[in-house]
């Protein structure tokens, strides 16, 4: 099986031919959260996923039709969970002071506690009868760009604090607020292997008070 990800919600993307782990949270009774891409690439779009009762692994099929990065007309893939860490966050908690990211492996002490290792961007969308929306700046609402062009505001990460087991990092962020779209990036060293780089996207409907580090971390 998938061990620590057993029973977790996955999102399959037709357009990007990829699979995302959903990182949910509940604030004031409302669901919110984010997604982070799993390190698996597919030759064609992902439309149906099933876990096999025989080996506990994910099997995915897909096709190529319209607006997709698929390289082939169709694909059938098995996604096998190995013993190696994924190098991605498996939990997300936002609060009025910033956010907590819990990874599936300990973070490098030096780069993990360096605020410069992380980046935060925010923007909104316009809900309307139109198909799609331009990105809307929150800090500079007068700034307009054409649809399809980035129009994002950076937020400053003032501090990065690691938990005792170094798997969770708290990012103190200036200007936390409800937002349609937040993008979080990280670029961390590893003792063995390539750097740990990635991004996640999340939505914030409401902000809770600072919960502190998760128990046991």
C-alpha positions in Angstrom: 0.0 0.0 0.0 0.9 3.7 0.3 1.6 3.6 4.0 1.5 7.2 5.3 -0.8 8.2 2.4 -3.3 5.4 3.0 -6.8 6.7 2.7 -5.8 10.2 1.5 -7.6 12.2 -1.1 -6.0 12.4 -4.5 -6.8 14.7 -7.5 -6.2 13.5 -11.0 -5.5 16.2 -13.6 -6.6 15.7 -17.2 -4.8 18.9 -18.4 -1.5 18.4 -16.7 -1.3 14.6 -16.9 -0.5 14.5 -13.2 -1.7 13.4 -9.8 -2.0 15.7 -6.8 -2.2 15.0 -3.1 -4.9 17.1 -1.4 -4.0 18.8 1.8 -7.2 19.6 3.6 -7.9 21.8 6.6 -11.1 22.9 8.3 -11.5 26.4 9.8 -14.7 27.7 11.4 -16.6 24.7 10.0 -15.5 25.4 6.4 -13.3 23.2 4.2 -10.2 24.7 2.6 -6.7 23.5 1.8 -4.3 23.0 -1.1 -2.8 20.5 -3.5 0.8 19.4 -4.1 1.9 17.4 -7.2 3.1 13.9 -6.6 6.4 12.9 -8.3 4.9 10.8 -11.0 4.6 11.7 -14.7 2.1 10.2 -17.1 2.3 9.9 -20.9 -1.4 10.7 -21.2 -4.1 12.5 -19.3 -5.3 11.1 -15.9 -9.0 10.4 -15.9 -9.6 7.3 -13.9 -7.6 6.0 -11.0 -8.1 2.9 -8.9 -6.1 1.2 -6.2 -5.7 -2.5 -6.9 -6.8 -4.8 -4.1 -4.0 -7.2 -5.1 -0.9 -5.0 -4.7 -2.4 -1.9 -3.1 -0.9 0.4 -5.9 -2.5 3.1 -8.0 -3.5 2.3 -11.6 -4.4 5.2 -13.9 -5.7 5.4 -17.4 -6.2 8.5 -19.6 -6.5 9.8 -23.1 -5.6 12.8 -25.3 -8.4 14.9 -26.6 -8.3 18.6 -26.0 -6.2 21.1 -24.0 -3.8 18.7 -22.4 -0.1 18.2 -22.2 -0.5 14.5 -23.1 2.3 13.2 -25.3 0.3 10.1 -26.4 -3.2 9.3 -27.4 -3.7 7.1 -24.4 -1.9 5.6 -21.4 -2.2 3.0 -18.7 0.1 3.4 -15.7 0.8 1.8 -12.4 2.1 4.2 -9.7 4.1 2.2 -7.1 4.9 3.7 -3.7 8.5 2.9 -2.9 10.3 3.2 0.4 11.9 6.5 -0.6 10.5 9.7 0.8 8.5 11.9 -1.6 10.1 15.2 -0.6 6.7 17.0 -0.5 4.4 18.4 2.2 1.8 15.9 3.4 0.0 18.4 5.7 -0.8 22.1 5.6 -2.1 24.4 8.3 -2.7 28.1 7.8 -3.2 30.7 10.6 -3.2 34.5 11.1 0.5 34.5 11.6 1.6 32.3 8.7 1.5 28.6 7.8 2.8 25.2 8.8 4.1 22.7 6.3 4.7 19.1 7.4 6.9 17.1 5.1 7.4 13.3 4.8 11.1 13.6 5.7 13.2 15.8 7.9 14.3 19.1 6.4 17.9 20.4 6.2 18.5 22.4 9.3 20.3 25.4 7.6 18.1 25.9 4.5 15.0 24.7 6.2 15.2 27.5 8.8 16.2 30.2 6.2 13.2 32.4 5.2 14.9 33.0 1.9 14.3 29.3 1.0 10.6 29.9 0.7 8.3 32.1 -1.5 4.7 33.2 -1.1 2.5 34.7 -3.8 -1.3 35.5 -3.6 -3.9 36.6 -6.1 -7.7 36.4 -6.7 -10.0 35.4 -9.5 -13.2 37.0 -10.7 -16.3 34.7 -10.5 -18.5 35.5 -13.5 -20.4 34.0 -16.4 -17.2 34.2 -18.5 -15.0 31.2 -19.2 -11.9 31.7 -17.1 -10.7 34.9 -15.3 -7.7 37.1 -15.3 -5.5 37.1 -12.2 -6.5 40.0 -9.9 -4.0 41.7 -7.7 -5.1 42.0 -4.0 -2.5 44.5 -2.8 -2.8 46.6 -5.9 -6.4 46.2 -7.3 -5.8 49.0 -9.8 -3.2 47.0 -11.6 -4.7 45.2 -14.6 -3.1 42.6 -16.9 -4.6 40.7 -19.8 -6.0 37.2 -19.1 -3.3 34.5 -19.0 -0.6 36.8 -17.6 0.5 36.6 -14.0 -0.7 39.4 -11.7 0.5 38.2 -8.3 1.6 39.9 -5.1 4.5 38.5 -3.0 4.2 38.2 0.7 7.3 38.4 2.9 8.4 35.4 4.9 9.9 36.9 8.0 11.0 33.7 9.8 11.1 29.9 9.3 11.1 27.8 12.4 11.6 24.0 12.4 9.9 21.6 14.8 12.1 19.3 17.0 11.8 16.5 14.5 12.5 18.9 11.6 9.6 17.6 9.5 7.4 20.6 10.1 8.3 24.2 9.3 6.4 27.3 10.5 6.6 30.2 8.0 5.9 33.5 9.6 4.3 35.6 6.8 3.4 39.3 6.7 -0.1 40.0 5.3 -1.9 36.7 5.8 -5.5 37.0 4.7 -8.3 35.1 3.0 -7.4 34.6 -0.7 -8.6 32.6 -3.7 -5.1 31.5 -4.6 -1.8 31.2 -2.7 1.4 29.7 -4.1 4.0 28.4 -1.7 7.5 27.5 -3.0 10.5 25.9 -1.4 14.1 25.2 -2.3 16.0 23.2 0.3 19.2 21.3 0.5 19.5 17.6 1.1 22.3 15.7 2.8 22.1 13.0 0.2 20.5 13.5 -3.2 19.2 16.5 -5.2 17.7 19.6 -3.6 14.2 19.5 -2.4 12.2 21.9 -4.6 8.5 22.2 -5.1 5.4 24.2 -4.9 1.8 23.9 -3.6 -1.3 25.9 -4.3 -4.0 26.6 -1.7 -7.1 28.6 -1.0 -7.9 30.4 2.3 -11.5 31.1 3.2 -10.8 31.9 6.9 -7.8 32.1 9.1 -7.5 30.3 12.5 -5.4 31.5 15.4 -1.9 30.0 15.6 -2.3 26.3 16.5 1.4 25.7 17.3 3.4 22.7 16.1 1.4 19.5 15.6 1.5 17.2 18.6 4.3 14.7 18.3 6.4 17.0 16.1 
